[in-house]
Structure formats: structure tokens, C-alpha cells
Amino acid sequence: MNAQPTLLGTGMYPLPRAARLVGAEARTVRRWLKGYSWKYGDGRRVSGPLWALQHAQDEEFGDEQVLGFRDLLELRTVARFIAQGVSLRVIRATIDVARETLGDYPLHSKRFVTDGKKIFLEAVERAGEDPKLLDVRRQQFAMDAVIRPSLLEGIEYSADATALRWFPMPKKRLVVLDPQVQFGEPIVTKGGVPTDTLAAACKAEGDNVERVARLYRVTPQEVKAAVAFEQQLAA
């Protein structure tokens, strides 16, 4: 049976690519999504995956850790939590608590904007973290610095609150990740050309932005945005 049709419109991101897109190290992301074990006393302890990936049951890609678009948005929020010093134990508890009321892939749910603080506090308590994390200032810092930007900046939602597209450079919206187009790879918004194609062409043409724009029938602004985005990924 051909499983390919089930992949259409879901986005496909090999783990190293997904890690670059959210600004995290691939080996760290692999630990989050595959799980890991460590020696403890005379035995070993195990930390399972934070969640099951969209393509986990796919016959062809299930074992290759290929992320879908929803996985990518969840990963983006997790990476921001980690960057702000939130422990993986609290993040895991946050996902568990949020899933109970918001369903699968809760970290990029629109409801997480309004319910996030309550969920986060319950997660901290469930994880048995330092009570200092319950301090109002700390709570406000974690939620406002992590959750609101992750959900509101650059994510386009449908009428039923489903995440449709991600604009990783939200101010100008010249670059977009759309799971319905190019398997979700970054493209320039109007021209639809992959950003890595434009960046490579610009390098080959000696940074002649105008020529690349003519060759690919996009605007010079889109070429510049594609180059800037690819440089950001490589940094």
C-alpha cells in the first residue's frame, strides 16, 4: 500500500533541517524527540520522546525521524523554552498538562495563549521543580518571553484555529513555510521559489540581486530576504 498521499500537505523536515530552522542543535533535538537513557546506580533510567512525531506511523519515514509541520511548530516553542532556562522536566510536564485539555500538539494551539499560564503553573508543580519558579516575576518572564512570541509572531491561523503557515521573518513576511507548498520548505512568499535556491543563485551570480530576481521572476526584496534567511540558518 502506498503511504505517500498521507504525507501531502503535512510538511517534511529531516531532523537536522528542523533543528536548524528552530535554532537548536541536531543532537539535542534528537534527544528530545527520540528519547535517551543514562546510567543510574546499578541500572539505567530512560527519558522517552516529548511526543510522537506526525510521520511516526508512516511505512517509509516512520523510523527516520522526519518531522511534520505541526512537529516543527511544537519544536520551535520547546527551543524557546530551553533558551529561557526552563528545564526539560517542566517542558515535558507542560506538554502533558496541555495535551489533556488542548489535544495533540498543544504548544502552538491558539488556546495556549490564554490558558498557558495556568498550564505552566500546574506543570511546574507536577514536575516537582524549585518553588522559586512559581514566583510571579519568573512566571511572567517565562510565559511572555516564550509562549506569546512563539504563538503570535509569524504564525497564520485558519478560522478553526489550525496553524496554516509560519513566517520566520514576521515583520516583512517575505519568507514563509507552508506545508501545502514544496513540502513546507522555506520559500519566498509571492514568488514561491525556495530560499536556498535563491541564495545559491545569488552567490553564483556574484551577489547580483537584480539579475537573480530577473532569472527567477521574483522581486529583489525577495532575493535579499532569501539570502538573509539562509545566512541566519547557517550562523
N, C-alpha and C positions, 0 to 999 in steps of 0.2 A: 504493500500500500504506500502510495506516495504522500509524504507528510508535508511537502513543500507548500501547498496552499495555506496551511495553518500559519505559516510564517509571514504571509503578506500583510503589510500594514502594521507589523509589530515592532519593527526596528531590529537590527542585528549588530551587536558590538562585541567583538572578541575582547576578552578581559583586559589585556594590555591597553587596547584602544579606549575602552571605557574608563580605565584608571586615568589615562591622560586627559580625557575630556572633563573629569571632575577634579583634576589636580591632585591625585593621590598616587602612591607608589603601587605598582602592579603586585608585588609580593604581599603588601599589606592588604590590598583588596582581595587577593586570593584567600588570605586567612579569614577575612570577614565572610566571604561567600562560599568557601569550601569547608571551613572549619579547621581545627587543628587540635593537637594533643600535646601534653607535656608530662614529664615525669613528676610524680608526687609521692613521696615516701617510697614504699615498695612497689607501687603500681603507677598507673598513668591516669590523668584526668583528660576529659575531652570537652572541647567547646565546639558546638555544632554551627552550621551556617546561620547567618542572621535571618535569611528567608530562602525559600525555594525559588530558583530563577524561572522566568517565564517559559523558557525553552527546555526546562529540565526533563520533560517527558517526551521531547521530540526524538524520533528514532535516529536522526542523523547528527544532531547537535547537542543532545542531552548530556553527553559526557565531556563536552569540550568547553564548558563554562562560557557560552555565548550569551550575553545579556540582551534583553529586550528593552524597549523604550521606557517602560514603567520601571524596570530594574535600574536603568540609568538614572532616572529622577530620584528614586529612593537612595541610590548610592551617593548622589550629589548632596542630599541632606545629611547622610551619615558622615561624609567627609567634612562637612561644615561643623557638625557637632564635634568631631575629633579635633578639628583646628581650634575650636574654642575651649578645649580642655575637658570636654565631657567624656567620662570613661565609657569603654565599650560595654561594660556591665549595665550601665544606666541606659545606653542606647538600645541594647537588646531588650531590656525591660520596657522601654518606651515603645518599641515596635510591638511587643506582646500586648501591652495595655491598649495601644491604639487599634490593633487589629480586632480586639474584642468588640469595639463599637463602630469602627470605621471600615472594617473589612480588609482584604488583602491590599498590599502596597499603600499603607496609610500615611506615610510621611510626606507624600505630595498631594494628599487629599485637601480640598479647599476647607473642609471642616476642621482640619488640623490647625488652621489659622486661629479659629475661635476656641477650639477645645484643647489646644496644645498645652497651655499652662497647667491645666488640671491633670491632663495625661502625664505630663512630665513630672509633676509632684508625686503622683501615685507611683510612677516608675522609680523615682529616687527611693521612695520608701520600700518598694518591693525589692529593689536591688540591695537594700541594706547599706547604702552609701553614707558617707560622713554627713551628719545632720547639718553641717555648715552649708551644704548645698541647698538647704531649704530656706536659707536667708533670702529675704525679699530682693535685695540688690542682686545677688547671684542669680536668682531665678529670672529676674527681669533681663539681666545680661544675656543669659543663655537663650531665652526664648526670642527676644527681639533681635539679637545678633545672628541667630541661626535659623529659626523657623520662618519668621516673616520674610526675610530676603529670599530664602530658598523657595518659598511658595509663590510670592507675589512678583518677584523681579524676573521677567523674561518668560514666564510660563503662560501660554494661551490656553484657556479652558473652553470647552463647549458649553451649551446651555444646560446639559445634565452634569456639569462639573467634572467631566473627563478631560485630562490633560491631553491637548492636541499637538502642540509644538513647543519647542524650547528655543528661545533666542538668547544664546550665551553672551552676546554683547547687547544688552537690552536697551541702551539709550538710543541707538540708531536703528536697531533691528535689521541690519544688513545681512546677518548670518543667521541661519535657522537650522534646527534639527527637526525634521518632520518624518515620523515613521512611515508615512504614506509615500514618501519620495526618496529614491536612492537608498532604500533600506535604513533610513534615518541618519545617514552620514551628513556631516555639516555641508551645507550648500549656501550660495548667496540667494537671498530671499526672492528677488524678482527674476533673475536670470536662470536660477536652478542649477548652476554649474558647481560641482564640488569645490570646496575651498582649497583642498590640496592640489587639485588640477590647476587652478588659477595661480596659486603660489609658485608651483613648479614652472609654469609657463613664464611667469614674471621673472624668475631667476634666469631662465634660459634666454629671455629676451633682454637681458642686461637691465632689468628693472624699468623697462619701458612700459609704464602702466597704460598709456594711451593705446599702444599697439596691441597689448593683450586684451584690452577692452574691445577693440575692434574685431580681433580674431574670434573672440568668444561671444560677441554681441551682448555684452554686459556694460554697465557703467564704470567709469574709472573709480568711482567711490566704492563700488562692489569689489573691484580688484584690490584696492587698498585695504578694505576690511578683511578680505580673504587672507591677504599676506599677514596682516596684523594678528588675525586669529591663529594662523598656523605658527607664527612666531611665539605666540603665547603658549600654545600647546607644547612647543619644543623647549621652552625655557625651563 
